[in-house]
Amino acid sequence: MPTTERTVEIHAPLERVFAFVTDMRNHRLVVPPETQEQLVDAGEIPMRLGTVVRLRARYGGIRWTLSSRITVFEPPDPLLPISAYFRDEQVNGPFALWQHDHWFTALSDGSTRLTDRFTFAAPFGLLGRLAERLWLNNRMRHLLEYMQTTEKHLLEL
């Protein structure tokens, strides 16, 4: 099963980075414009364990809807915000499997290290594996790089 992982340092406190990333209204600001992503249902704001989010987007010329549930949610401790983590997993959508892990670590200079990992599998068996190798793996790397670069830019303004 393919995975794509990337880490970025953001010169902003962990609480601010976590709040930005977990507010699904910000998601459309950080995805590539060609995805034409629309938030159909943000679920609970602020996000919490069990929140279900629905997005509509366009990838590879195909329009689809993805529903994702927050299956792990560990916000920063308000008294000692040194780390946080959450995972969203597809409950309905175009993938055979989709998991997105988000790790937040406070750094000694007041910055935050954000690590994201996509774990995914295309549908359609052997044809899906071929699509992963020829297109989807690169697409997921591009998406993750674009999102983190944009989050960094917006949070460091």
C-alpha positions in Angstrom: 0.0 0.0 0.0 1.5 3.3 -1.0 2.4 6.0 1.5 3.6 9.6 1.1 5.1 11.5 4.0 6.5 15.0 4.3 7.6 17.2 7.2 7.7 21.0 7.3 8.7 23.5 10.0 6.3 26.3 10.5 7.3 29.4 12.4 4.1 29.6 14.4 3.1 28.1 17.8 1.7 24.6 17.9 -1.7 25.7 19.1 -2.1 28.1 16.2 -1.0 25.5 13.6 -3.2 22.8 15.1 -6.2 25.2 15.2 -5.7 26.2 11.5 -5.3 22.6 10.2 -8.3 21.2 12.2 -10.6 24.0 11.0 -11.9 22.4 7.8 -13.1 25.8 6.5 -9.3 26.5 5.9 -8.8 23.3 3.8 -9.9 24.9 0.5 -7.2 27.6 1.1 -4.4 25.0 1.1 -5.3 22.6 -1.8 -4.2 23.2 -5.4 -6.7 25.3 -7.3 -7.0 22.7 -10.1 -8.8 20.4 -7.6 -11.8 22.7 -7.5 -12.4 21.5 -4.0 -15.6 22.4 -2.2 -16.4 21.7 1.4 -19.9 20.0 1.4 -20.1 19.4 5.1 -17.5 20.5 7.7 -19.0 18.4 10.5 -18.3 19.8 14.0 -16.2 22.9 14.4 -13.9 22.7 16.2 -13.1 19.2 15.0 -13.2 16.3 17.5 -13.1 12.5 17.5 -15.8 11.1 15.3 -16.3 14.3 13.2 -17.2 13.4 9.6 -16.2 15.8 6.8 -17.5 15.7 3.2 -15.5 17.2 0.3 -16.2 17.4 -3.4 -13.2 17.8 -5.7 -11.8 17.1 -9.2 -8.7 15.0 -9.8 -7.6 13.7 -13.2 -10.6 15.1 -14.9 -12.9 13.1 -12.6 -15.3 14.7 -10.1 -15.8 12.8 -6.8 -17.0 13.2 -3.3 -15.0 12.0 -0.3 -16.3 11.5 3.3 -13.7 11.2 6.0 -14.0 10.5 9.7 -11.7 11.6 12.5 -10.7 8.3 14.0 -7.9 9.5 16.4 -7.9 13.0 17.9 -5.2 14.1 20.4 -5.3 17.9 20.7 -2.4 19.8 22.4 -2.5 19.8 26.2 -3.6 23.4 27.1 -1.1 23.5 30.0 1.9 22.1 28.1 1.3 22.1 24.3 4.3 20.0 23.1 2.5 17.7 20.7 -0.7 16.8 19.0 -2.0 14.2 16.5 -5.1 13.3 14.5 -6.0 10.9 11.8 -8.8 11.1 9.2 -9.9 8.0 7.3 -12.2 7.7 4.3 -15.6 6.3 5.0 -16.9 6.9 1.5 -15.1 7.9 -1.6 -12.9 7.1 -4.6 -10.1 5.2 -2.8 -10.0 1.5 -1.7 -8.2 2.9 1.4 -7.4 6.5 2.5 -5.8 7.5 5.8 -4.2 10.9 6.5 -2.1 11.2 9.7 -1.1 14.6 11.1 1.6 15.0 13.7 2.4 18.3 15.4 5.5 18.8 17.5 6.4 22.1 19.3 10.1 23.1 18.8 12.2 25.0 21.3 12.2 28.2 19.2 8.4 28.4 19.3 8.0 26.9 15.8 6.0 23.7 15.0 7.1 20.6 13.1 4.2 19.3 11.1 4.4 15.8 9.5 1.7 14.5 7.3 1.4 11.0 5.9 -1.0 9.8 3.3 -1.6 6.0 3.2 -3.8 5.1 0.3 -4.8 2.4 -2.3 -6.6 2.9 -5.6 -9.7 0.8 -6.3 -9.9 -1.7 -9.2 -7.3 -4.3 -8.2 -4.4 -4.6 -10.7 -5.6 -1.7 -12.7 -5.6 0.4 -9.6 -2.0 -0.6 -8.7 -1.0 0.4 -12.2 -2.7 3.8 -11.8 -0.9 4.2 -8.5 2.5 3.7 -10.1 1.8 5.8 -13.2 -0.1 8.7 -11.7 -1.5 8.6 -8.2 1.8 8.3 -6.2 3.1 11.5 -7.9 -0.2 13.2 -7.5 -0.3 12.5 -3.8 3.3 13.8 -3.3 2.4 17.0 -5.2 -0.8 17.5 -3.1 1.1 17.1 0.2 3.9 19.4 -0.9 1.4 22.0 -2.1 -0.7 21.8 1.1 2.3 22.1 3.5 3.9 24.9 1.5 0.7 26.8 1.6 0.0 26.2 5.3 3.5 27.4 6.1 3.0 30.6 4.0 -0.4 31.4 5.5 0.6 30.7 9.1 3.8 32.7 8.9 2.2 35.9 7.6 
